[in-house]
Amino acid sequence: SSPSQATNAARRRQASPPGGAGRGSGRPRAVFGAMAQKLKGIYDALDNGNYKSGIKLCTTFLQKQPGHILCKALLAVALDRSGRRDEALRICNEVRGSAPGAGIDDAVYTAIAVVYRRCRHFAEVIRLYEAACSGEPDSEEYAVTLFVALLRQGEYAKAQQVATKLYSKQKRMRHVLWVVVSLLLQFRAGAPQQVLDLASIMLQKAPVNKDLVNGDGPTTFNRTQVYLVLLHLDALRLRGKFDDALDMLKACEPILKLPSDISALRVRLLRDAGRAKAATDEAKAALRSRPDDWTLAQEYLRLAFECPAPAGLPQQPTGAGATDHCTRLKVPEDGSEGEDEVRNAATLVARLLAEAERENAAAAAGEGAAGQRVRVARLAQLELWRLAFCANEDARASTAPADAWRAAVTDGDIASFSAAIQDYIKRFAGGGHCFFDLKPFLVLLGRDEASALLDSIEQVADAAPMSRVTVGRLRRAFAGRGAAGTPEELAVEAQRLLSVRGDDGVPQQDHMLLAIVALLDMDRASCRSAEGSVKRCLVSAIALAEEGVARDPNGFHFKVLLVLLYGALGLPGPMLSWYQTMEVKNIQHETLAYLSFDALCATGGAEALRDSSGNIIGLHEDMDKDAADGVQGALQGGVFHRVPEYLDLMWAMRRSVLWGRAVIEEALCEVGQAQTWDALVEAATRQAAVFADIMRRGQDYWLVRNQDR
């Protein structure tokens, strides 16, 4: 990534010589022009990635101007980009300790801050801008940068002090709200209740515009006021003032505008207040108005199970007095509702399903709005069973092992649950969403239920082109429960998938992908058999994947499979060629880099591994900068409820174990290429400060995620 953040800021000051000399300094303008031209060469070298040339130009410049602070800062940037981070940090500390009036301006501060952030010395960034604010106490730019730096380090109390000083000098309302945000973040981090009381006092200085609420005509949308209302509601919610928050939400409905947002806020406040029944009623009303919203249906069903269960419910057969929540799913014949919110939820879901089925009777299954309502209602039935199973397990948690949840439900309940899954598959097997809709529920089926389900749905495989894919996906999902099949059966399955042709007479992409995976399963099954591996399976899988890319150059899934296949076979060259065609960007370097990174660590060349590590490290630098910009943009734009989200993102990226792996592997590449003992020592100690920071972190510090292997 280009160091333009440092150099662009420096360009604004490139005509100014060290010491603040400039207009009226008595020096000829020709001198300043020559100096600016030399600095321009340094900027160009850094922007173009010629860091060795940048180091040489800076060294030559400093021989003639040894006190030029800006050039020293640019030298630190060049050294850091060249991997010589210990030297870069030493120069940064030297520049930061320069005497006042030595020519330290915003360009110098920006360049030094870039080096500190790349080296993950975030505490030094804070000290840097604390010194800048001390030198120029009236600078709002330095104070804002310090405020954001404190937030990203979790120094919320100090950030509050900076925001308070900003308000006392600038008298801007947004700085009052920055104080409030700092206080709320302090409470979020474990501070006592008093910080919320202070936040409430500060919010009195920033009331909601009542003219927008009390006006006679329609209220125009005001984004700033919407964000202010959300901040007020958040402060009241954290203080436990739920009634006040609900009253304010009612009064500010004309400002918030969207009924769905208002309903979601009301549900959250009622739930946090412990009023599960009222929250359930609100969610039920919202679901009746939007029966095609699956997220809303999930929220309503969860709330129904949070309501207290009525007395006198049947007991589990082997539950030692535990309540059998599955009996609550029986819908009354007359469709009436009572005190049991779970039974009311089951009744409402059955009613919504019947209404959607009637509306959808004249149309093709799964099409149109009515088809979506049928889909949501049927998924809601499955979700009711799943939540009932969980409730039964929780009811007997003290009397049964954690892995004995099946003992908490009857065989009849499992049979009804399996029948509901089977009905869903028969209805929606032709849709690409079917398997993914069912994934949260398939894990509850045992081996016997899985085999019975596969046998019962085999006849739907040929009903539509996607039906065969759905059945194939289900078979692979149950592969670990005795449904994987023999190599011969898998070969037949692959041929059957490839025999399904589209209008152009060639296999469709989903069928080809599943056929490739069937070939890989066939290879695995062959390895476990007496005959040994049939390697032609892997060759056929690779050929099929490459044929898929040839037909569809944008076929991302084919490229992923090729990267995995070549990497598993220890062929880093072809693997990298296909990985580069994936055009991985932005956060994908964090989520997809392991596809090639693991193989390169095992069998790849030093140059390829260094490039891959550099891409990962560069991503983390860009993400850190973008998240910091997001925090500052949210603060400037008043989007205060997004600030914790951006801060969490920065912390997550900072603790990613993938970044630590990339740093170490990049250093090992340099050590491995050393030709002399001195070169080896230099390569091993070049990033000693970064290594020390990694080594002092405990295992619990790192976020593993997809690096758990």
Backbone hydrogen bonds, N-H to C=O, Kabsch-Sander energy under -0.5 kcal/mol:
donor,donor_aa,acceptor,acceptor_aa,energy
6,A,3,P,-1.0
7,T,3,P,-1.9
8,N,4,S,-3.0
9,A,5,Q,-0.9
10,A,6,A,-1.7
11,R,7,T,-2.2
12,R,8,N,-0.9
13,R,10,A,-1.6
14,Q,11,R,-1.1
16,S,13,R,-2.1
20,G,17,P,-1.0
21,A,18,P,-0.7
25,S,22,G,-2.2
31,V,28,P,-0.9
32,F,28,P,-1.1
33,G,29,R,-2.5
34,A,30,A,-2.3
35,M,31,V,-2.4
36,A,32,F,-2.7
37,Q,33,G,-2.0
38,K,34,A,-1.9
39,L,35,M,-2.3
40,K,36,A,-2.2
41,G,37,Q,-1.5
42,I,38,K,-1.3
43,Y,39,L,-2.5
44,D,40,K,-2.6
45,A,41,G,-1.9
46,L,42,I,-2.3
47,D,43,Y,-2.8
48,N,44,D,-1.9
49,G,46,L,-1.3
50,N,45,A,-2.4
51,Y,49,G,-1.6
54,G,50,N,-2.2
55,I,51,Y,-2.5
56,K,52,K,-2.2
57,L,53,S,-2.7
58,C,54,G,-2.5
59,T,55,I,-2.6
60,T,56,K,-2.4
61,F,57,L,-2.4
62,L,58,C,-2.7
63,Q,59,T,-1.3
64,K,60,T,-0.8
64,K,61,F,-0.8
65,Q,61,F,-2.4
68,H,65,Q,-1.9
69,I,67,G,-0.9
72,K,68,H,-1.7
73,A,69,I,-2.2
74,L,70,L,-2.3
75,L,71,C,-2.2
76,A,72,K,-2.1
77,V,73,A,-1.8
78,A,74,L,-2.3
79,L,75,L,-2.7
80,D,76,A,-2.4
81,R,77,V,-2.3
82,S,78,A,-1.2
83,G,80,D,-1.5
84,R,79,L,-2.3
85,R,83,G,-1.5
86,D,686,R,-1.6
88,A,84,R,-1.9
89,L,85,R,-2.8
90,R,86,D,-2.0
91,I,87,E,-2.2
92,C,88,A,-2.3
93,N,89,L,-2.5
94,E,90,R,-1.9
95,V,91,I,-2.8
96,R,92,C,-2.7
97,G,93,N,-1.5
98,S,95,V,-1.7
102,A,99,A,-1.3
105,D,103,G,-0.6
109,Y,105,D,-2.6
110,T,106,D,-2.5
111,A,107,A,-2.1
112,I,108,V,-2.5
113,A,109,Y,-2.6
114,V,110,T,-2.1
115,V,111,A,-1.5
116,Y,112,I,-2.4
117,R,113,A,-2.6
118,R,114,V,-2.3
119,C,115,V,-2.0
120,R,117,R,-1.2
121,H,116,Y,-3.2
122,F,120,R,-1.0
124,E,121,H,-0.6
125,V,121,H,-1.1
126,I,122,F,-1.6
127,R,123,A,-2.0
128,L,124,E,-2.5
129,Y,125,V,-2.2
130,E,126,I,-2.0
131,A,127,R,-2.0
132,A,128,L,-1.7
133,C,129,Y,-2.3
134,S,130,E,-1.8
135,G,131,A,-2.2
136,E,132,A,-2.3
139,S,136,E,-2.0
140,E,138,D,-0.7
143,A,139,S,-1.5
144,V,140,E,-2.7
145,T,141,E,-2.1
146,L,142,Y,-2.4
147,F,143,A,-2.4
148,V,144,V,-2.3
149,A,145,T,-2.3
150,L,146,L,-2.3
151,L,147,F,-2.0
152,R,148,V,-2.3
153,Q,149,A,-0.9
154,G,151,L,-1.5
155,E,150,L,-2.6
156,Y,154,G,-1.6
159,A,155,E,-2.0
160,Q,156,Y,-2.1
161,Q,157,A,-1.6
162,V,158,K,-2.1
163,A,159,A,-2.6
164,T,160,Q,-2.3
165,K,161,Q,-2.1
166,L,162,V,-2.3
167,Y,163,A,-2.2
168,S,164,T,-2.2
169,K,165,K,-1.5
170,Q,166,L,-3.3
171,K,167,Y,-1.9
175,H,172,R,-1.0
176,V,172,R,-0.8
176,V,173,M,-0.5
177,L,173,M,-1.7
178,W,174,R,-1.7
179,V,175,H,-1.7
180,V,176,V,-1.8
181,V,177,L,-2.6
182,S,178,W,-2.4
183,L,179,V,-2.1
184,L,180,V,-2.6
185,L,181,V,-2.3
186,Q,182,S,-1.8
187,F,183,L,-2.0
188,R,184,L,-2.2
189,A,185,L,-1.5
190,G,187,F,-1.5
191,A,186,Q,-2.5
195,V,192,P,-1.4
196,L,193,Q,-1.1
197,D,193,Q,-1.4
198,L,194,Q,-2.1
199,A,195,V,-2.0
200,S,196,L,-2.2
201,I,197,D,-1.8
202,M,198,L,-2.3
203,L,199,A,-2.2
204,Q,200,S,-0.8
204,Q,201,I,-0.6
205,K,202,M,-1.6
206,A,203,L,-1.5
210,K,208,V,-0.9
212,L,209,N,-1.2
213,V,209,N,-0.6
214,N,210,K,-3.1
215,G,211,D,-0.8
226,V,222,N,-2.0
227,Y,223,R,-2.3
228,L,224,T,-1.9
229,V,225,Q,-2.5
230,L,226,V,-2.1
231,L,227,Y,-1.9
232,H,228,L,-2.3
233,L,229,V,-2.7
234,D,230,L,-2.2
235,A,231,L,-2.2
236,L,232,H,-2.3
237,R,233,L,-2.5
238,L,234,D,-2.4
239,R,235,A,-1.6
240,G,236,L,-0.5
240,G,237,R,-1.1
241,K,236,L,-2.3
242,F,240,G,-1.7
245,A,241,K,-2.1
246,L,242,F,-2.6
247,D,243,D,-2.4
248,M,244,D,-2.4
249,L,245,A,-2.6
250,K,246,L,-2.2
251,A,247,D,-2.2
252,C,248,M,-2.1
253,E,250,K,-1.0
255,I,252,C,-1.1
256,L,252,C,-2.0
257,K,253,E,-2.2
258,L,256,L,-2.6
262,I,258,L,-2.0
263,S,259,P,-2.6
264,A,260,S,-2.3
265,L,261,D,-2.3
266,R,262,I,-2.2
267,V,263,S,-2.5
268,R,264,A,-2.1
269,L,265,L,-2.3
270,L,266,R,-2.5
271,R,267,V,-2.4
272,D,268,R,-2.7
273,A,269,L,-1.7
274,G,271,R,-1.6
275,R,270,L,-2.3
276,A,274,G,-1.2
279,A,275,R,-2.4
280,T,276,A,-2.5
281,D,277,K,-2.2
282,E,278,A,-2.1
283,A,279,A,-2.4
284,K,280,T,-2.6
285,A,281,D,-2.2
286,A,282,E,-2.0
287,L,283,A,-2.3
288,R,284,K,-2.2
289,S,285,A,-1.4
290,R,286,A,-1.5
293,D,290,R,-1.6
294,W,292,D,-0.8
297,A,293,D,-1.8
298,Q,294,W,-2.5
299,E,295,T,-2.1
300,Y,296,L,-2.3
301,L,297,A,-2.3
302,R,298,Q,-2.3
303,L,299,E,-2.2
304,A,300,Y,-2.1
305,F,301,L,-1.7
306,E,302,R,-0.9
306,E,303,L,-0.5
307,C,303,L,-0.9
307,C,304,A,-0.7
313,L,310,P,-0.6
316,Q,322,A,-3.2
319,G,316,Q,-1.0
322,A,319,G,-0.7
324,D,314,P,-2.6
325,H,323,T,-1.0
327,T,324,D,-1.0
328,R,325,H,-1.3
329,L,326,C,-1.5
330,K,327,T,-1.0
335,G,332,P,-1.2
341,E,339,E,-0.8
344,N,340,D,-2.1
345,A,341,E,-2.2
346,A,342,V,-2.4
347,T,343,R,-2.4
348,L,344,N,-2.6
349,V,345,A,-2.6
350,A,346,A,-2.2
351,R,347,T,-2.1
352,L,348,L,-2.8
353,L,349,V,-2.4
354,A,350,A,-2.2
355,E,351,R,-2.4
356,A,352,L,-2.4
357,E,353,L,-2.6
358,R,354,A,-2.0
359,E,355,E,-2.1
360,N,356,A,-1.9
361,A,357,E,-0.5
361,A,358,R,-0.8
363,A,360,N,-1.1
367,E,364,A,-1.8
371,G,367,E,-1.1
372,Q,368,G,-1.6
373,R,369,A,-1.9
374,V,370,A,-2.2
375,R,371,G,-2.2
376,V,372,Q,-2.4
377,A,373,R,-2.5
378,R,374,V,-2.4
379,L,375,R,-2.2
380,A,376,V,-2.2
381,Q,377,A,-1.7
382,L,378,R,-1.7
383,E,379,L,-2.5
384,L,380,A,-2.2
385,W,381,Q,-1.7
386,R,382,L,-2.4
387,L,383,E,-2.6
388,A,384,L,-2.2
389,F,385,W,-2.5
390,C,386,R,-2.3
391,A,387,L,-2.5
392,N,388,A,-2.3
393,E,389,F,-2.3
394,D,390,C,-2.5
395,A,391,A,-2.0
396,R,392,N,-1.0
396,R,393,E,-0.6
397,A,394,D,-1.3
399,T,396,R,-1.3
400,A,396,R,-1.1
404,A,401,P,-1.6
407,A,404,A,-1.1
408,A,405,W,-1.8
409,V,406,R,-1.2
414,I,410,T,-1.9
415,A,411,D,-2.5
416,S,412,G,-2.3
417,F,413,D,-2.4
418,S,414,I,-2.8
419,A,415,A,-2.3
420,A,416,S,-2.0
421,I,417,F,-1.9
422,Q,418,S,-2.5
423,D,419,A,-2.5
424,Y,420,A,-1.9
425,I,421,I,-2.3
426,K,422,Q,-2.5
427,R,423,D,-1.7
428,F,424,Y,-2.6
429,A,425,I,-1.9
431,G,428,F,-2.1
434,C,431,G,-1.4
437,D,433,H,-2.4
438,L,434,C,-1.5
439,K,435,F,-1.0
441,F,438,L,-1.9
442,L,438,L,-2.1
443,V,439,K,-0.9
444,L,441,F,-1.4
445,L,442,L,-1.7
450,A,446,G,-2.5
451,S,447,R,-2.5
452,A,448,D,-2.4
453,L,449,E,-2.4
454,L,450,A,-2.4
455,D,451,S,-2.2
456,S,452,A,-1.9
457,I,453,L,-1.6
458,E,454,L,-0.6
458,E,455,D,-0.5
460,V,457,I,-1.6
461,A,458,E,-1.4
463,A,460,V,-1.5
467,S,464,A,-1.1
468,R,464,A,-0.9
469,V,465,P,-0.7
470,T,466,M,-2.4
471,V,467,S,-2.6
472,G,468,R,-2.3
473,R,469,V,-2.7
474,L,470,T,-2.3
475,R,471,V,-2.4
476,R,472,G,-2.1
477,A,473,R,-2.2
478,F,474,L,-1.6
479,A,476,R,-1.4
481,R,478,F,-2.0
482,G,479,A,-0.8
483,A,478,F,-1.4
484,A,479,A,-0.8
490,L,486,T,-2.5
491,A,487,P,-2.2
492,V,488,E,-2.1
493,E,489,E,-2.1
494,A,490,L,-2.4
495,Q,491,A,-2.3
496,R,492,V,-2.4
497,L,493,E,-2.2
498,L,494,A,-2.2
499,S,495,Q,-1.1
500,V,497,L,-1.1
501,R,499,S,-0.7
502,G,506,V,-2.2
505,G,502,G,-1.7
508,Q,500,V,-0.7
512,M,508,Q,-2.4
513,L,509,Q,-2.6
514,L,510,D,-2.1
515,A,511,H,-2.0
516,I,512,M,-2.3
517,V,513,L,-2.0
518,A,514,L,-2.1
519,L,515,A,-2.0
520,L,516,I,-1.9
521,D,517,V,-2.4
522,M,518,A,-2.1
523,D,519,L,-2.1
524,R,520,L,-2.2
525,A,521,D,-2.9
526,S,522,M,-2.2
527,C,523,D,-2.0
528,R,524,R,-1.3
529,S,525,A,-0.7
529,S,526,S,-0.7
532,G,526,S,-0.7
532,G,529,S,-0.9
535,K,533,S,-1.0
537,C,534,V,-2.2
538,L,535,K,-0.6
539,V,535,K,-1.8
540,S,536,R,-2.6
541,A,537,C,-2.3
542,I,538,L,-2.6
543,A,539,V,-2.5
544,L,540,S,-2.5
545,A,541,A,-2.3
546,E,542,I,-2.6
547,E,543,A,-2.0
548,G,544,L,-2.0
549,V,545,A,-2.0
550,A,546,E,-2.1
551,R,547,E,-1.9
552,D,548,G,-2.3
555,G,552,D,-2.5
556,F,554,N,-1.7
559,K,555,G,-1.4
560,V,556,F,-2.1
561,L,557,H,-2.2
562,L,558,F,-2.2
563,V,559,K,-2.3
564,L,560,V,-2.3
565,L,561,L,-2.7
566,Y,562,L,-2.6
567,G,563,V,-2.2
568,A,564,L,-2.5
569,L,565,L,-1.7
570,G,567,G,-1.3
571,L,566,Y,-2.6
575,M,571,L,-1.8
576,L,572,P,-2.6
577,S,573,G,-2.0
578,W,574,P,-2.1
579,Y,575,M,-2.4
580,Q,576,L,-2.5
581,T,577,S,-1.0
582,M,578,W,-0.7
582,M,579,Y,-0.9
583,E,580,Q,-1.2
588,Q,585,K,-2.3
589,H,586,N,-2.0
590,E,587,I,-1.3
591,T,587,I,-1.6
592,L,588,Q,-3.3
593,A,588,Q,-0.6
595,L,592,L,-1.9
596,S,593,A,-1.2
597,F,593,A,-3.0
598,D,594,Y,-1.3
600,L,596,S,-2.4
601,C,597,F,-2.3
602,A,598,D,-1.3
603,T,599,A,-3.1
604,G,599,A,-0.7
604,G,600,L,-1.3
609,L,605,G,-2.3
610,R,606,A,-2.6
611,D,607,E,-2.2
612,S,608,A,-2.4
613,S,609,L,-2.6
614,G,610,R,-2.6
615,N,611,D,-2.2
616,I,612,S,-2.0
617,I,613,S,-2.7
618,G,614,G,-2.8
619,L,615,N,-2.1
620,H,616,I,-2.0
621,E,617,I,-2.0
622,D,618,G,-2.5
623,M,619,L,-3.1
624,D,620,H,-2.2
625,K,621,E,-2.2
626,D,622,D,-3.1
627,A,623,M,-2.7
628,A,624,D,-2.1
629,D,625,K,-2.6
630,G,626,D,-2.4
631,V,627,A,-2.4
632,Q,628,A,-2.4
633,G,629,D,-3.0
634,A,630,G,-2.6
635,L,631,V,-2.3
636,Q,632,Q,-2.6
637,G,633,G,-2.6
638,G,634,A,-0.8
639,V,634,A,-1.6
640,F,638,G,-1.8
642,R,639,V,-1.4
643,V,640,F,-1.2
646,Y,642,R,-2.0
647,L,643,V,-2.4
648,D,644,P,-2.5
649,L,645,E,-1.9
650,M,646,Y,-2.1
651,W,647,L,-2.2
652,A,648,D,-2.5
653,M,649,L,-2.5
654,R,650,M,-2.2
655,R,651,W,-1.5
656,S,653,M,-1.0
657,V,703,L,-2.0
659,W,656,S,-0.5
660,G,656,S,-1.2
661,R,657,V,-2.4
662,A,658,L,-2.4
663,V,659,W,-2.4
664,I,660,G,-2.1
665,E,661,R,-2.8
666,E,662,A,-2.4
667,A,663,V,-1.9
668,L,664,I,-2.5
669,C,665,E,-1.9
670,E,666,E,-1.5
671,V,667,A,-2.4
672,G,668,L,-2.8
673,Q,669,C,-1.0
674,A,671,V,-1.4
680,L,676,T,-2.2
681,V,677,W,-2.5
682,E,678,D,-2.5
683,A,679,A,-2.5
684,A,680,L,-2.4
685,T,681,V,-1.8
686,R,682,E,-0.9
688,A,685,T,-1.4
691,F,687,Q,-2.5
692,A,688,A,-2.6
693,D,689,A,-1.7
694,I,690,V,-2.0
695,M,691,F,-3.0
696,R,692,A,-1.7
697,R,694,I,-1.3
701,Y,698,G,-1.3
702,W,698,G,-0.6
702,W,699,Q,-0.8
703,L,655,R,-3.3
704,V,702,W,-0.6
707,Q,704,V,-2.0
708,D,705,R,-1.0
